[in-house]
Amino acid sequence: SDEKAMQIANVLRDYYKKDEYLFKAVPYEGIHDLFRTLISNDVKIGIATYKREDYAKRLLSEKGFDLYTNNIYGSDFEGKLKKEDIIRICLNKMGCVDYSKAVYIGDGVSDGIGSNNLGVGFIAVTYGFGFKTYDDTSAYYPVGVADNCNEIGKIILEN
């Protein structure tokens, strides 16, 4: 049931927020170089994640991502926001009025659906939690598929 799912999610969140677990995450190889390259090419960066916003901001700050953007948005406490909602909030806060000029990078189905529903370009990555192959991404009409951070940079800067 929805009620039981929320109870389980809350237990997981309470467990996860302990520093010893929250901060075990390791940034992908090359991600900081990618962010620096994008910024030096006047690309605005925002982060929209399904992680609860308070955890996301804490974790991303701990890992140095707050050096590249103040636009970090995540899920609400009730878990009611869809990825589409989080992406929209992020873009709006960044002042983006033409979503067709934006691109969302993600590794899963919710990323593809959320960006497609908003008319945002989608770059699928085949590392991380979700997609493992190019075929896994095809249903979400990506503007590019990347196997690493360097490839993401190439896709963005060539377009």
Contacts in CASP RR format, 6 or more apart in sequence:
PFRMAT RR
TARGET T0000
AUTHOR 0000-0000-0000
METHOD contacts of the structure
MODEL  1
SDEKAMQIANVLRDYYKKDEYLFKAVPYEGIHDLFRTLISNDVKIGIATY
KREDYAKRLLSEKGFDLYTNNIYGSDFEGKLKKEDIIRICLNKMGCVDYS
KAVYIGDGVSDGIGSNNLGVGFIAVTYGFGFKTYDDTSAYYPVGVADNCN
EIGKIILEN
6 78 0 8 1.000
6 79 0 8 1.000
9 79 0 8 1.000
13 52 0 8 1.000
13 55 0 8 1.000
15 21 0 8 1.000
16 22 0 8 1.000
16 55 0 8 1.000
17 55 0 8 1.000
22 55 0 8 1.000
22 58 0 8 1.000
22 59 0 8 1.000
22 62 0 8 1.000
23 59 0 8 1.000
23 62 0 8 1.000
25 59 0 8 1.000
25 63 0 8 1.000
27 63 0 8 1.000
27 65 0 8 1.000
28 127 0 8 1.000
28 128 0 8 1.000
28 148 0 8 1.000
28 149 0 8 1.000
29 148 0 8 1.000
29 149 0 8 1.000
30 148 0 8 1.000
30 149 0 8 1.000
30 150 0 8 1.000
31 149 0 8 1.000
32 64 0 8 1.000
33 149 0 8 1.000
33 150 0 8 1.000
34 149 0 8 1.000
34 150 0 8 1.000
34 152 0 8 1.000
34 153 0 8 1.000
35 45 0 8 1.000
35 65 0 8 1.000
35 68 0 8 1.000
36 68 0 8 1.000
37 153 0 8 1.000
37 157 0 8 1.000
38 45 0 8 1.000
38 153 0 8 1.000
38 156 0 8 1.000
38 157 0 8 1.000
39 45 0 8 1.000
39 68 0 8 1.000
41 157 0 8 1.000
43 156 0 8 1.000
43 157 0 8 1.000
44 69 0 8 1.000
44 71 0 8 1.000
44 94 0 8 1.000
44 96 0 8 1.000
45 68 0 8 1.000
45 69 0 8 1.000
45 71 0 8 1.000
46 69 0 8 1.000
46 71 0 8 1.000
46 72 0 8 1.000
46 73 0 8 1.000
46 90 0 8 1.000
46 94 0 8 1.000
47 56 0 8 1.000
47 60 0 8 1.000
47 65 0 8 1.000
47 69 0 8 1.000
47 71 0 8 1.000
47 72 0 8 1.000
47 73 0 8 1.000
47 90 0 8 1.000
48 73 0 8 1.000
48 74 0 8 1.000
48 83 0 8 1.000
48 86 0 8 1.000
48 87 0 8 1.000
48 89 0 8 1.000
48 90 0 8 1.000
48 104 0 8 1.000
49 56 0 8 1.000
49 72 0 8 1.000
49 73 0 8 1.000
49 74 0 8 1.000
49 75 0 8 1.000
49 86 0 8 1.000
50 74 0 8 1.000
50 75 0 8 1.000
50 83 0 8 1.000
50 86 0 8 1.000
50 110 0 8 1.000
51 59 0 8 1.000
51 74 0 8 1.000
51 75 0 8 1.000
52 74 0 8 1.000
52 75 0 8 1.000
52 76 0 8 1.000
52 77 0 8 1.000
52 79 0 8 1.000
53 72 0 8 1.000
53 73 0 8 1.000
53 74 0 8 1.000
53 75 0 8 1.000
53 76 0 8 1.000
56 72 0 8 1.000
56 73 0 8 1.000
56 74 0 8 1.000
57 66 0 8 1.000
57 72 0 8 1.000
60 66 0 8 1.000
60 72 0 8 1.000
65 72 0 8 1.000
66 72 0 8 1.000
71 90 0 8 1.000
71 93 0 8 1.000
71 94 0 8 1.000
73 86 0 8 1.000
73 89 0 8 1.000
73 90 0 8 1.000
73 93 0 8 1.000
74 81 0 8 1.000
74 86 0 8 1.000
75 81 0 8 1.000
75 86 0 8 1.000
81 89 0 8 1.000
82 110 0 8 1.000
82 114 0 8 1.000
83 110 0 8 1.000
83 111 0 8 1.000
83 112 0 8 1.000
83 113 0 8 1.000
83 114 0 8 1.000
84 113 0 8 1.000
84 114 0 8 1.000
84 117 0 8 1.000
84 118 0 8 1.000
87 104 0 8 1.000
87 114 0 8 1.000
87 115 0 8 1.000
87 118 0 8 1.000
87 120 0 8 1.000
88 118 0 8 1.000
91 99 0 8 1.000
91 102 0 8 1.000
91 118 0 8 1.000
91 120 0 8 1.000
96 102 0 8 1.000
99 118 0 8 1.000
99 119 0 8 1.000
99 120 0 8 1.000
100 119 0 8 1.000
100 120 0 8 1.000
100 121 0 8 1.000
102 120 0 8 1.000
102 121 0 8 1.000
103 115 0 8 1.000
103 120 0 8 1.000
103 121 0 8 1.000
103 122 0 8 1.000
103 123 0 8 1.000
103 143 0 8 1.000
103 156 0 8 1.000
103 159 0 8 1.000
104 111 0 8 1.000
104 112 0 8 1.000
104 114 0 8 1.000
104 115 0 8 1.000
104 120 0 8 1.000
104 121 0 8 1.000
104 122 0 8 1.000
104 123 0 8 1.000
105 111 0 8 1.000
105 122 0 8 1.000
105 123 0 8 1.000
105 125 0 8 1.000
105 146 0 8 1.000
105 152 0 8 1.000
106 112 0 8 1.000
106 122 0 8 1.000
106 123 0 8 1.000
106 124 0 8 1.000
106 125 0 8 1.000
107 124 0 8 1.000
107 125 0 8 1.000
107 126 0 8 1.000
107 127 0 8 1.000
107 128 0 8 1.000
107 129 0 8 1.000
107 130 0 8 1.000
107 131 0 8 1.000
108 124 0 8 1.000
108 129 0 8 1.000
108 130 0 8 1.000
108 131 0 8 1.000
109 130 0 8 1.000
109 140 0 8 1.000
111 122 0 8 1.000
111 124 0 8 1.000
111 140 0 8 1.000
112 122 0 8 1.000
112 124 0 8 1.000
112 140 0 8 1.000
112 142 0 8 1.000
113 140 0 8 1.000
114 120 0 8 1.000
115 121 0 8 1.000
115 122 0 8 1.000
115 140 0 8 1.000
116 122 0 8 1.000
116 140 0 8 1.000
116 141 0 8 1.000
121 142 0 8 1.000
121 143 0 8 1.000
122 140 0 8 1.000
122 141 0 8 1.000
122 142 0 8 1.000
122 143 0 8 1.000
122 144 0 8 1.000
123 142 0 8 1.000
123 143 0 8 1.000
123 144 0 8 1.000
123 145 0 8 1.000
123 146 0 8 1.000
123 152 0 8 1.000
123 155 0 8 1.000
123 156 0 8 1.000
124 131 0 8 1.000
124 136 0 8 1.000
124 137 0 8 1.000
124 140 0 8 1.000
124 142 0 8 1.000
124 144 0 8 1.000
124 145 0 8 1.000
124 146 0 8 1.000
125 131 0 8 1.000
125 145 0 8 1.000
125 146 0 8 1.000
125 147 0 8 1.000
125 152 0 8 1.000
126 132 0 8 1.000
126 133 0 8 1.000
126 134 0 8 1.000
126 136 0 8 1.000
126 137 0 8 1.000
126 145 0 8 1.000
126 146 0 8 1.000
126 147 0 8 1.000
127 147 0 8 1.000
127 148 0 8 1.000
130 136 0 8 1.000
131 137 0 8 1.000
134 145 0 8 1.000
137 145 0 8 1.000
143 155 0 8 1.000
143 159 0 8 1.000
144 155 0 8 1.000
146 152 0 8 1.000
146 153 0 8 1.000
146 155 0 8 1.000
END
